[in-house]
Amino acid sequence: MKSLSSMIEQVAAMAGTSDLTQWEALFLSSIIERTRAGRGYDTTRLSPRQAEVIERLYRKHFGDAER
């Protein structure tokens, strides 16, 4: 299973595209701002609900999180 940090990185690459809804783009922007740490993402700052939403967005746009 991909790490949450990897999922955020892949979904973040979609920022500014029409593939994300307005809500998804705003949510993702907030998550990136909150978790950005050096070269990666500090996912310890996410609530369990935020982590669930990231996983849902990843599955929606990239398929099964097991890949």
C-alpha positions as CSV (number, residue, x, y, z in Angstrom):
1,M,0.0,0.0,0.0
2,K,1.3,3.5,-0.9
3,S,2.2,5.7,2.0
4,L,-0.1,8.6,2.8
5,S,2.8,11.0,2.0
6,S,3.1,9.4,-1.5
7,M,-0.6,9.7,-2.1
8,I,-0.5,13.4,-1.2
9,E,2.4,13.9,-3.5
10,Q,0.6,12.3,-6.5
11,V,-2.7,14.1,-5.9
12,A,-0.9,17.4,-5.3
13,A,0.6,17.1,-8.8
14,M,-3.0,17.5,-10.1
15,A,-3.3,21.0,-8.6
16,G,-4.3,23.5,-11.1
17,T,-5.8,21.0,-13.5
18,S,-9.5,20.5,-14.3
19,D,-9.3,17.0,-12.9
20,L,-10.0,18.2,-9.4
21,T,-13.3,19.8,-8.2
22,Q,-13.1,23.2,-6.6
23,W,-13.6,21.6,-3.2
24,E,-10.9,19.0,-3.8
25,A,-8.5,21.7,-4.9
26,L,-9.1,23.8,-1.9
27,F,-8.9,20.9,0.5
28,L,-5.7,19.7,-1.1
29,S,-4.2,23.2,-0.9
30,S,-5.0,23.3,2.8
31,I,-3.4,19.9,3.4
32,I,-0.3,20.7,1.4
33,E,0.2,23.9,3.4
34,R,-0.4,22.1,6.7
35,T,1.8,19.1,6.0
36,R,4.7,20.5,3.9
37,A,8.0,19.6,5.6
38,G,11.2,19.9,3.6
39,R,11.1,17.5,0.7
40,G,8.1,15.5,1.9
41,Y,4.9,15.7,3.8
42,D,4.5,15.4,7.6
43,T,1.3,13.3,7.7
44,T,1.3,13.2,11.5
45,R,-0.4,16.6,11.4
46,L,-3.5,15.2,9.7
47,S,-6.6,14.1,11.5
48,P,-7.9,10.6,10.8
49,R,-10.8,12.1,8.7
50,Q,-8.3,14.2,6.6
51,A,-6.3,11.0,6.0
52,E,-9.4,9.2,4.9
53,V,-10.3,12.0,2.4
54,I,-6.7,11.9,0.9
55,E,-7.0,8.2,0.5
56,R,-10.5,8.6,-1.2
57,L,-9.1,11.3,-3.6
58,Y,-6.2,9.1,-4.4
59,R,-8.4,6.1,-5.2
60,K,-10.8,8.3,-7.2
61,H,-8.0,9.7,-9.4
62,F,-5.4,6.9,-9.5
63,G,-7.4,3.7,-8.8
64,D,-6.7,1.2,-6.1
65,A,-4.3,2.4,-3.3
66,E,-2.6,-1.0,-3.4
67,R,-0.8,-0.3,-6.6
